[in-house]
Structures are given as structure tokens and as C-alpha cells.
Amino acid sequence: HAIGLGAGSLSCHAKREENWVYYEIDPEVVEIARDPANFRFLSSCAPDMKVVLGDARLTLADQPAKSAGVVVVDAFSSDSIPVHLLTREALQLYLSRTDETGVIVFHISNRHMELASVVSALAASEGLVSYAKEHTPSAAAAKDMATGSVVAVMARSPEHLGALPKKPGWTKLEPVAGVDAWTDDYSNVLGTILRGYLGGGITLTKTSD
């Protein structure tokens, strides 16, 4: 399950034997992503990729329990983030749709908000382990419009992440004092913005090409 279609670039990482499903709330995004005049990820890599329209909290809930090995949440890069996809209730839904060795992946790159601390608090609230990595493009890649990214992963046990925790650049996330897990009744977006500009959150080791 992949929440947030964007240009559909993740589809090019899908293996033939895998059954990916995208969840996208905006039909215009789907139309743009499917038009090869705009982007060719879907048309080249997965022209038959299933895309479910609607709010992911609702449409994912319609899927069978333990129906996936991985849930990817890629919806936080804009200036206005869908907070309801980063709460304990949302995480409980993601976990219910993965098997016991399932992994939850969050793409938390953001120009203004420090979200690693929120992810860390969220994982701890459900007894999960979490790791994150920040990637900075090389100077050559930056000239080709490549941008940096931050990715976080969660699992019920480190063993379910394979060799990833030992790979260069991955940092184990620990709860930050004063940063609580978000819920459907509580969130603190201002705090993420202040940490993004003033610091005080989780500092990740930057890796590059």
C-alpha cells in the first residue's frame, strides 16, 4: 500500500511479483501522473498500477487486514501536511493492514517542518522501533534538480528491517522530551516548524551520493 501518488515515481521500484496499490485523494494528481506528456513513471514502469481514489484513512480501512508487507506514507512534503495521516489512530490502521513482520515507511522531507521527532514519538507510543535517514544530493545531482530527502521506517522488531539499521546513514530514533505522539485529537504543527527553523529536534547524519 502506498499513500500519496505524486508523480508515481515509486512505481518504478515495484518488482513484478509485488502487488502495489496507490491511495490518492486528488483525481487531478492521478490524471497528471498517468499522462506521459507530464511524467513517464507510471506509463513506463507500471501502466496497470491500481490507484484507489479517496482519503487514505477511509479507503485503506476497506482493505483486508494483514493484506500487505509494507505501507508507504508519502504525503508530507508540501507546506500543508495531512495531519490525520500521522497520528496514533492512523498508525494503528497501517499496522492492522500489515502482517506481523510488516514495515511502515514515511517520507518526511519538508522544507519547513521537523517531523522525525513526531515519527519517533509515534513509534514509541505503539511499542515500535524506528530509524531515519537524511540524504543530500551531490553537487552534480543538484544541478539536475535533485533535492534532499528524509525517510523514516517503523517495525515491530529490528529484525523485520533486515540489514537496514546497520547500513550507513540510518539513525535509530529515540523520543524527544516535550514531543508527544500526535492523535486525532492532538497535534502540534507549530512545534514542527519551530524545530525546523530553531533546532531542538532529532539531528540526522546527512549522507550523499
Salt bridges, closest charged atoms under 4 A:
ASP55 OD2 - HIS84 NE2 2.79
ASP74 OD1 - HIS107 ND1 2.68
ASP79 OD1 - ARG111 NH2 2.88
ASP79 OD1 - HIS112 NE2 3.41
GLU100 OE2 - LYS66 NZ 3.46
GLU100 OE1 - ARG156 NE 3.90
GLU114 OE1 - ARG195 NE 2.52
GLU126 OE2 - ARG88 NH2 2.82
ASP184 OD2 - ARG57 NH2 2.90
ASP209 OD1 - HIS135 NE2 2.76
